[in-house]
Amino acid sequence: MKNILRVLITLAVPALSVTVVLAQAPDPPSSGAGAQTSATESSGTSTDLFVMIGSDFDRPGLRPRANYNIGIGHTFGFLKKDPFGDELTFAYTYENSGTHGFLHTPFGEHTESLGIMKNFPVPATKVVTGYTWIQSGITSYTGNAHVLNRLDSGLSLGAIVHFNDHNSIWIQESYSKVVTVPWYTTPSIGYTWSW
């Protein structure tokens, strides 16, 4: 019963968040010369397209495995005060789970996950911000006689280096657990385009 309750709680946070309609707020009217602000600054919303690469370190031991992640997230102004997050995400991750090789083997993990990210400022700088990211989804193991599907949950802590309003680099460390599989950590770095 406790395991079922944990699974339901893990799935509930992203599932409840998905019911929100993704909509970009319109540009606000400017109140005079030099008073132009972007829609993302005034409405508190933005959309992020991210691509990250990294390496899993399976436990026990430190066996490196490829980890490639692509996804999209949308920040909502009305969620700014939510303690769990202000950005809803959807991501696809490919991981090499074979016994050798870093880039690819016939054995792979393919994960589709929903998540909620909390962005927060870093004191004394506007170039770097931080974030926490809770994700949960289904991972599929391929390469065996049949595909095995498992629940995958993860928690990440990261930093965003902002180059301008549209370009940034994400650096993160993740802890993940797949049901019936030992836990693993993943350091990642990636590029993000925001609008």
PyRosetta script that sets phi, psi and omega in degrees:
from pyrosetta import init, pose_from_sequence

init()
pose = pose_from_sequence("MKNILRVLITLAVPALSVTVVLAQAPDPPSSGAGAQTSATESSGTSTDLFVMIGSDFDRPGLRPRANYNIGIGHTFGFLKKDPFGDELTFAYTYENSGTHGFLHTPFGEHTESLGIMKNFPVPATKVVTGYTWIQSGITSYTGNAHVLNRLDSGLSLGAIVHFNDHNSIWIQESYSKVVTVPWYTTPSIGYTWSW")
pose.set_psi(1, -40.2)
pose.set_omega(1, 179.8)
pose.set_phi(2, -63.7)
pose.set_psi(2, -39.4)
pose.set_omega(2, 179.5)
pose.set_phi(3, -65.1)
pose.set_psi(3, -39.8)
pose.set_omega(3, 178.6)
pose.set_phi(4, -64.7)
pose.set_psi(4, -41.6)
pose.set_omega(4, 178.6)
pose.set_phi(5, -62.3)
pose.set_psi(5, -41.8)
pose.set_omega(5, 177.7)
pose.set_phi(6, -61.0)
pose.set_psi(6, -43.6)
pose.set_omega(6, -179.9)
pose.set_phi(7, -63.1)
pose.set_psi(7, -43.5)
pose.set_omega(7, 179.9)
pose.set_phi(8, -63.4)
pose.set_psi(8, -41.2)
pose.set_omega(8, 178.6)
pose.set_phi(9, -66.0)
pose.set_psi(9, -41.7)
pose.set_omega(9, 179.7)
pose.set_phi(10, -60.7)
pose.set_psi(10, -38.4)
pose.set_omega(10, -178.6)
pose.set_phi(11, -83.3)
pose.set_psi(11, -23.2)
pose.set_omega(11, -173.1)
pose.set_phi(12, -67.2)
pose.set_psi(12, -43.6)
pose.set_omega(12, -175.9)
pose.set_phi(13, -60.1)
pose.set_psi(13, -53.5)
pose.set_omega(13, 178.1)
pose.set_phi(14, -66.6)
pose.set_psi(14, -35.9)
pose.set_omega(14, -177.0)
pose.set_phi(15, -64.6)
pose.set_psi(15, -41.1)
pose.set_omega(15, 177.5)
pose.set_phi(16, -65.5)
pose.set_psi(16, -35.0)
pose.set_omega(16, -177.8)
pose.set_phi(17, -69.8)
pose.set_psi(17, -27.1)
pose.set_omega(17, -176.1)
pose.set_phi(18, -68.4)
pose.set_psi(18, -22.3)
pose.set_omega(18, -177.8)
pose.set_phi(19, -69.2)
pose.set_psi(19, -13.8)
pose.set_omega(19, 179.1)
pose.set_phi(20, -74.3)
pose.set_psi(20, 133.9)
pose.set_omega(20, 179.8)
pose.set_phi(21, -79.1)
pose.set_psi(21, 128.1)
pose.set_omega(21, 178.6)
pose.set_phi(22, -77.3)
pose.set_psi(22, 116.0)
pose.set_omega(22, 179.7)
pose.set_phi(23, -143.6)
pose.set_psi(23, 135.8)
pose.set_omega(23, 177.9)
pose.set_phi(24, -89.1)
pose.set_psi(24, 131.1)
pose.set_omega(24, 179.3)
pose.set_phi(25, -70.3)
pose.set_psi(25, 146.2)
pose.set_omega(25, 179.4)
pose.set_phi(26, -71.0)
pose.set_psi(26, 159.3)
pose.set_omega(26, 177.4)
pose.set_phi(27, -63.3)
pose.set_psi(27, 136.4)
pose.set_omega(27, 178.5)
pose.set_phi(28, -77.4)
pose.set_psi(28, 153.7)
pose.set_omega(28, 176.9)
pose.set_phi(29, -70.1)
pose.set_psi(29, 141.9)
pose.set_omega(29, 178.9)
pose.set_phi(30, -83.1)
pose.set_psi(30, 146.7)
pose.set_omega(30, -176.8)
pose.set_phi(31, -100.0)
pose.set_psi(31, 14.5)
pose.set_omega(31, 177.8)
pose.set_phi(32, 151.4)
pose.set_psi(32, 176.7)
pose.set_omega(32, 179.9)
pose.set_phi(33, -62.7)
pose.set_psi(33, 136.3)
pose.set_omega(33, 178.8)
pose.set_phi(34, 78.8)
pose.set_psi(34, 1.9)
pose.set_omega(34, -178.5)
pose.set_phi(35, -100.4)
pose.set_psi(35, 18.0)
pose.set_omega(35, -179.3)
pose.set_phi(36, -74.0)
pose.set_psi(36, 131.8)
pose.set_omega(36, 175.0)
pose.set_phi(37, -131.1)
pose.set_psi(37, 152.4)
pose.set_omega(37, 179.9)
pose.set_phi(38, -76.2)
pose.set_psi(38, 158.9)
pose.set_omega(38, 178.8)
pose.set_phi(39, -62.6)
pose.set_psi(39, -33.8)
pose.set_omega(39, -178.6)
pose.set_phi(40, -68.2)
pose.set_psi(40, -35.7)
pose.set_omega(40, -179.7)
pose.set_phi(41, -72.8)
pose.set_psi(41, -41.6)
pose.set_omega(41, -174.0)
pose.set_phi(42, -80.2)
pose.set_psi(42, -36.7)
pose.set_omega(42, -176.6)
pose.set_phi(43, -94.7)
pose.set_psi(43, -14.2)
pose.set_omega(43, -179.1)
pose.set_phi(44, 77.7)
pose.set_psi(44, 16.3)
pose.set_omega(44, -179.6)
pose.set_phi(45, -115.6)
pose.set_psi(45, 153.2)
pose.set_omega(45, 172.4)
pose.set_phi(46, -161.5)
pose.set_psi(46, 161.6)
pose.set_omega(46, 175.6)
pose.set_phi(47, -120.4)
pose.set_psi(47, 134.3)
pose.set_omega(47, -177.8)
pose.set_phi(48, -119.9)
pose.set_psi(48, 128.1)
pose.set_omega(48, 171.1)
pose.set_phi(49, -107.5)
pose.set_psi(49, 119.5)
pose.set_omega(49, -173.8)
pose.set_phi(50, -125.0)
pose.set_psi(50, 147.3)
pose.set_omega(50, 174.8)
pose.set_phi(51, -131.8)
pose.set_psi(51, 123.3)
pose.set_omega(51, -178.0)
pose.set_phi(52, -130.0)
pose.set_psi(52, 146.7)
pose.set_omega(52, 173.1)
pose.set_phi(53, -124.1)
pose.set_psi(53, 150.4)
pose.set_omega(53, 179.8)
pose.set_phi(54, -168.6)
pose.set_psi(54, -169.3)
pose.set_omega(54, 179.4)
pose.set_phi(55, -135.2)
pose.set_psi(55, 128.3)
pose.set_omega(55, 172.4)
pose.set_phi(56, -76.2)
pose.set_psi(56, 145.2)
pose.set_omega(56, 170.4)
pose.set_phi(57, -122.2)
pose.set_psi(57, 98.6)
pose.set_omega(57, -176.0)
pose.set_phi(58, -67.8)
pose.set_psi(58, 145.3)
pose.set_omega(58, 175.3)
pose.set_phi(59, -113.2)
pose.set_psi(59, 144.8)
pose.set_omega(59, -4.1)
pose.set_phi(60, -72.0)
pose.set_psi(60, 160.0)
pose.set_omega(60, -178.3)
pose.set_phi(61, 91.7)
pose.set_psi(61, -176.9)
pose.set_omega(61, -179.9)
pose.set_phi(62, -132.5)
pose.set_psi(62, 56.2)
pose.set_omega(62, 179.8)
pose.set_phi(63, -81.7)
pose.set_psi(63, 115.8)
pose.set_omega(63, -178.4)
pose.set_phi(64, -72.4)
pose.set_psi(64, 142.1)
pose.set_omega(64, 177.9)
pose.set_phi(65, -139.1)
pose.set_psi(65, 142.6)
pose.set_omega(65, 178.7)
pose.set_phi(66, -65.1)
pose.set_psi(66, 144.9)
pose.set_omega(66, 177.5)
pose.set_phi(67, -142.9)
pose.set_psi(67, 112.5)
pose.set_omega(67, -179.5)
pose.set_phi(68, -119.6)
pose.set_psi(68, 131.4)
pose.set_omega(68, -171.8)
pose.set_phi(69, -133.2)
pose.set_psi(69, 133.3)
pose.set_omega(69, 173.7)
pose.set_phi(70, -134.6)
pose.set_psi(70, 141.2)
pose.set_omega(70, -178.6)
pose.set_phi(71, -169.6)
pose.set_psi(71, -179.2)
pose.set_omega(71, 179.6)
pose.set_phi(72, -138.1)
pose.set_psi(72, 144.1)
pose.set_omega(72, 178.0)
pose.set_phi(73, -137.9)
pose.set_psi(73, 153.9)
pose.set_omega(73, 178.5)
pose.set_phi(74, -133.2)
pose.set_psi(74, 127.9)
pose.set_omega(74, 179.2)
pose.set_phi(75, -91.4)
pose.set_psi(75, 135.2)
pose.set_omega(75, 179.8)
pose.set_phi(76, -113.8)
pose.set_psi(76, 129.4)
pose.set_omega(76, -179.6)
pose.set_phi(77, -61.0)
pose.set_psi(77, -38.0)
pose.set_omega(77, -177.2)
pose.set_phi(78, -72.3)
pose.set_psi(78, -10.3)
pose.set_omega(78, 177.6)
pose.set_phi(79, -96.5)
pose.set_psi(79, 4.0)
pose.set_omega(79, -176.2)
pose.set_phi(80, -54.5)
pose.set_psi(80, -35.0)
pose.set_omega(80, -177.8)
pose.set_phi(81, -93.7)
pose.set_psi(81, 0.7)
pose.set_omega(81, 178.3)
pose.set_phi(82, -68.9)
pose.set_psi(82, 129.7)
pose.set_omega(82, -176.5)
pose.set_phi(83, -68.9)
pose.set_psi(83, -22.2)
pose.set_omega(83, -177.8)
pose.set_phi(84, -88.7)
pose.set_psi(84, -32.6)
pose.set_omega(84, 179.9)
pose.set_phi(85, 170.0)
pose.set_psi(85, 164.3)
pose.set_omega(85, 178.8)
pose.set_phi(86, -125.4)
pose.set_psi(86, 1.7)
pose.set_omega(86, -179.5)
pose.set_phi(87, -132.0)
pose.set_psi(87, 125.6)
pose.set_omega(87, 176.8)
pose.set_phi(88, -95.2)
pose.set_psi(88, 137.9)
pose.set_omega(88, -174.8)
pose.set_phi(89, -129.5)
pose.set_psi(89, 155.1)
pose.set_omega(89, 167.7)
pose.set_phi(90, -132.2)
pose.set_psi(90, 131.5)
pose.set_omega(90, -176.5)
pose.set_phi(91, -139.7)
pose.set_psi(91, 151.7)
pose.set_omega(91, 170.6)
pose.set_phi(92, -118.1)
pose.set_psi(92, 133.0)
pose.set_omega(92, -179.9)
pose.set_phi(93, -126.6)
pose.set_psi(93, 133.2)
pose.set_omega(93, 170.2)
pose.set_phi(94, -109.3)
pose.set_psi(94, 131.9)
pose.set_omega(94, 176.8)
pose.set_phi(95, -130.3)
pose.set_psi(95, 135.3)
pose.set_omega(95, 173.6)
pose.set_phi(96, -78.7)
pose.set_psi(96, 121.5)
pose.set_omega(96, 179.5)
pose.set_phi(97, -116.8)
pose.set_psi(97, 19.8)
pose.set_omega(97, 177.9)
pose.set_phi(98, -75.8)
pose.set_psi(98, 176.2)
pose.set_omega(98, -177.2)
pose.set_phi(99, -83.0)
pose.set_psi(99, -12.6)
pose.set_omega(99, 179.5)
pose.set_phi(100, -149.1)
pose.set_psi(100, 166.5)
pose.set_omega(100, 176.6)
pose.set_phi(101, 82.8)
pose.set_psi(101, 149.5)
pose.set_omega(101, -179.4)
pose.set_phi(102, -104.5)
pose.set_psi(102, -40.2)
pose.set_omega(102, -172.7)
pose.set_phi(103, -79.0)
pose.set_psi(103, -48.4)
pose.set_omega(103, -176.7)
pose.set_phi(104, -164.3)
pose.set_psi(104, 140.9)
pose.set_omega(104, 167.5)
pose.set_phi(105, -137.1)
pose.set_psi(105, 170.3)
pose.set_omega(105, 178.9)
pose.set_phi(106, -61.2)
pose.set_psi(106, -21.0)
pose.set_omega(106, -179.6)
pose.set_phi(107, -92.9)
pose.set_psi(107, 119.5)
pose.set_omega(107, -178.2)
pose.set_phi(108, -139.5)
pose.set_psi(108, 163.1)
pose.set_omega(108, 172.4)
pose.set_phi(109, -117.2)
pose.set_psi(109, 129.6)
pose.set_omega(109, 178.6)
pose.set_phi(110, -121.1)
pose.set_psi(110, 116.0)
pose.set_omega(110, -172.8)
pose.set_phi(111, -121.0)
pose.set_psi(111, 128.9)
pose.set_omega(111, 171.0)
pose.set_phi(112, -110.4)
pose.set_psi(112, 124.9)
pose.set_omega(112, -175.2)
pose.set_phi(113, -138.3)
pose.set_psi(113, 150.6)
pose.set_omega(113, 171.5)
pose.set_phi(114, -104.5)
pose.set_psi(114, 149.5)
pose.set_omega(114, -178.7)
pose.set_phi(115, -150.9)
pose.set_psi(115, 168.7)
pose.set_omega(115, 174.2)
pose.set_phi(116, -132.8)
pose.set_psi(116, 127.9)
pose.set_omega(116, -174.9)
pose.set_phi(117, -115.6)
pose.set_psi(117, 139.4)
pose.set_omega(117, 176.0)
pose.set_phi(118, -112.2)
pose.set_psi(118, 114.9)
pose.set_omega(118, 177.6)
pose.set_phi(119, -91.7)
pose.set_psi(119, 139.8)
pose.set_omega(119, 178.8)
pose.set_phi(120, -145.1)
pose.set_psi(120, 149.7)
pose.set_omega(120, -179.4)
pose.set_phi(121, -73.7)
pose.set_psi(121, 153.1)
pose.set_omega(121, 172.7)
pose.set_phi(122, -103.8)
pose.set_psi(122, 126.5)
pose.set_omega(122, -176.9)
pose.set_phi(123, -57.1)
pose.set_psi(123, 144.9)
pose.set_omega(123, 174.1)
pose.set_phi(124, 71.4)
pose.set_psi(124, 12.7)
pose.set_omega(124, 176.1)
pose.set_phi(125, -152.3)
pose.set_psi(125, 146.4)
pose.set_omega(125, 173.0)
pose.set_phi(126, -110.3)
pose.set_psi(126, -6.4)
pose.set_omega(126, -178.9)
pose.set_phi(127, -81.8)
pose.set_psi(127, -30.8)
pose.set_omega(127, -177.6)
pose.set_phi(128, -117.9)
pose.set_psi(128, 131.4)
pose.set_omega(128, 171.4)
pose.set_phi(129, -124.8)
pose.set_psi(129, 165.3)
pose.set_omega(129, 179.6)
pose.set_phi(130, -116.0)
pose.set_psi(130, 168.6)
pose.set_omega(130, 176.2)
pose.set_phi(131, -156.7)
pose.set_psi(131, 153.3)
pose.set_omega(131, 166.7)
pose.set_phi(132, -115.4)
pose.set_psi(132, 152.0)
pose.set_omega(132, -174.0)
pose.set_phi(133, -145.5)
pose.set_psi(133, 117.9)
pose.set_omega(133, 176.2)
pose.set_phi(134, -104.3)
pose.set_psi(134, 128.8)
pose.set_omega(134, -179.4)
pose.set_phi(135, -132.9)
pose.set_psi(135, 151.5)
pose.set_omega(135, 173.8)
pose.set_phi(136, -152.0)
pose.set_psi(136, 142.9)
pose.set_omega(136, -179.3)
pose.set_phi(137, -172.0)
pose.set_psi(137, -164.8)
pose.set_omega(137, -179.2)
pose.set_phi(138, -110.9)
pose.set_psi(138, 129.0)
pose.set_omega(138, 175.2)
pose.set_phi(139, -109.5)
pose.set_psi(139, 139.7)
pose.set_omega(139, -179.6)
pose.set_phi(140, -116.7)
pose.set_psi(140, 125.0)
pose.set_omega(140, 177.3)
pose.set_phi(141, -92.1)
pose.set_psi(141, 123.8)
pose.set_omega(141, 179.9)
pose.set_phi(142, -112.0)
pose.set_psi(142, 164.9)
pose.set_omega(142, 178.1)
pose.set_phi(143, 104.5)
pose.set_psi(143, -13.4)
pose.set_omega(143, 176.5)
pose.set_phi(144, -92.8)
pose.set_psi(144, -176.7)
pose.set_omega(144, 180.0)
pose.set_phi(145, -61.0)
pose.set_psi(145, -32.3)
pose.set_omega(145, 175.4)
pose.set_phi(146, -142.6)
pose.set_psi(146, 157.9)
pose.set_omega(146, -178.2)
pose.set_phi(147, -74.0)
pose.set_psi(147, 133.8)
pose.set_omega(147, 177.6)
pose.set_phi(148, -106.5)
pose.set_psi(148, 125.7)
pose.set_omega(148, 179.1)
pose.set_phi(149, -106.2)
pose.set_psi(149, 134.5)
pose.set_omega(149, -178.4)
pose.set_phi(150, -139.4)
pose.set_psi(150, 155.4)
pose.set_omega(150, 173.5)
pose.set_phi(151, -76.4)
pose.set_psi(151, 133.1)
pose.set_omega(151, -179.7)
pose.set_phi(152, -124.1)
pose.set_psi(152, 126.8)
pose.set_omega(152, 177.9)
pose.set_phi(153, -127.8)
pose.set_psi(153, 146.4)
pose.set_omega(153, -178.1)
pose.set_phi(154, -149.7)
pose.set_psi(154, 157.9)
pose.set_omega(154, 177.3)
pose.set_phi(155, -135.2)
pose.set_psi(155, 130.0)
pose.set_omega(155, -177.9)
pose.set_phi(156, -125.2)
pose.set_psi(156, 150.5)
pose.set_omega(156, 172.2)
pose.set_phi(157, -127.3)
pose.set_psi(157, 130.1)
pose.set_omega(157, -175.1)
pose.set_phi(158, -149.6)
pose.set_psi(158, 175.3)
pose.set_omega(158, 177.3)
pose.set_phi(159, -130.6)
pose.set_psi(159, 144.7)
pose.set_omega(159, 178.0)
pose.set_phi(160, -116.1)
pose.set_psi(160, 123.9)
pose.set_omega(160, 175.1)
pose.set_phi(161, -99.0)
pose.set_psi(161, 112.7)
pose.set_omega(161, -175.8)
pose.set_phi(162, -91.0)
pose.set_psi(162, 122.7)
pose.set_omega(162, 174.8)
pose.set_phi(163, -88.0)
pose.set_psi(163, -38.5)
pose.set_omega(163, 175.3)
pose.set_phi(164, -161.9)
pose.set_psi(164, -165.6)
pose.set_omega(164, -177.8)
pose.set_phi(165, -65.6)
pose.set_psi(165, -20.4)
pose.set_omega(165, -173.4)
pose.set_phi(166, -113.8)
pose.set_psi(166, -21.3)
pose.set_omega(166, -173.5)
pose.set_phi(167, -119.9)
pose.set_psi(167, 133.9)
pose.set_omega(167, 176.7)
pose.set_phi(168, -154.7)
pose.set_psi(168, 163.4)
pose.set_omega(168, 175.6)
pose.set_phi(169, -115.7)
pose.set_psi(169, 132.1)
pose.set_omega(169, 176.0)
pose.set_phi(170, -104.6)
pose.set_psi(170, 134.7)
pose.set_omega(170, 175.7)
pose.set_phi(171, -126.5)
pose.set_psi(171, 127.2)
pose.set_omega(171, -176.1)
pose.set_phi(172, -146.7)
pose.set_psi(172, 160.3)
pose.set_omega(172, 171.8)
pose.set_phi(173, -123.4)
pose.set_psi(173, 129.4)
pose.set_omega(173, -176.4)
pose.set_phi(174, -122.0)
pose.set_psi(174, 146.2)
pose.set_omega(174, 171.2)
pose.set_phi(175, -114.7)
pose.set_psi(175, 127.2)
pose.set_omega(175, -177.8)
pose.set_phi(176, -132.6)
pose.set_psi(176, 151.5)
pose.set_omega(176, 178.2)
pose.set_phi(177, -140.9)
pose.set_psi(177, 125.2)
pose.set_omega(177, 174.3)
pose.set_phi(178, -106.0)
pose.set_psi(178, 135.5)
pose.set_omega(178, 179.5)
pose.set_phi(179, -56.3)
pose.set_psi(179, 133.0)
pose.set_omega(179, 179.6)
pose.set_phi(180, 74.7)
pose.set_psi(180, 5.1)
pose.set_omega(180, -178.1)
pose.set_phi(181, -126.3)
pose.set_psi(181, 143.7)
pose.set_omega(181, 176.7)
pose.set_phi(182, -58.2)
pose.set_psi(182, 155.1)
pose.set_omega(182, -178.8)
pose.set_phi(183, -72.8)
pose.set_psi(183, 163.6)
pose.set_omega(183, 178.9)
pose.set_phi(184, -150.7)
pose.set_psi(184, 158.1)
pose.set_omega(184, 176.0)
pose.set_phi(185, -116.6)
pose.set_psi(185, 155.3)
pose.set_omega(185, -177.8)
pose.set_phi(186, -141.1)
pose.set_psi(186, 111.4)
pose.set_omega(186, 168.0)
pose.set_phi(187, -83.4)
pose.set_psi(187, 135.2)
pose.set_omega(187, -176.8)
pose.set_phi(188, -138.6)
pose.set_psi(188, 156.8)
pose.set_omega(188, 172.1)
pose.set_phi(189, -140.3)
pose.set_psi(189, 144.8)
pose.set_omega(189, -177.9)
pose.set_phi(190, -160.2)
pose.set_psi(190, 168.9)
pose.set_omega(190, 179.9)
pose.set_phi(191, -105.1)
pose.set_psi(191, 141.9)
pose.set_omega(191, 179.2)
pose.set_phi(192, -131.0)
pose.set_psi(192, 134.0)
pose.set_omega(192, 172.6)
pose.set_phi(193, -108.3)
pose.set_psi(193, 126.3)
pose.set_omega(193, -177.6)
pose.set_phi(194, -118.2)
pose.set_psi(194, 147.7)
pose.set_omega(194, 175.2)
pose.set_phi(195, -148.5)
pose.dump_pdb("model.pdb")
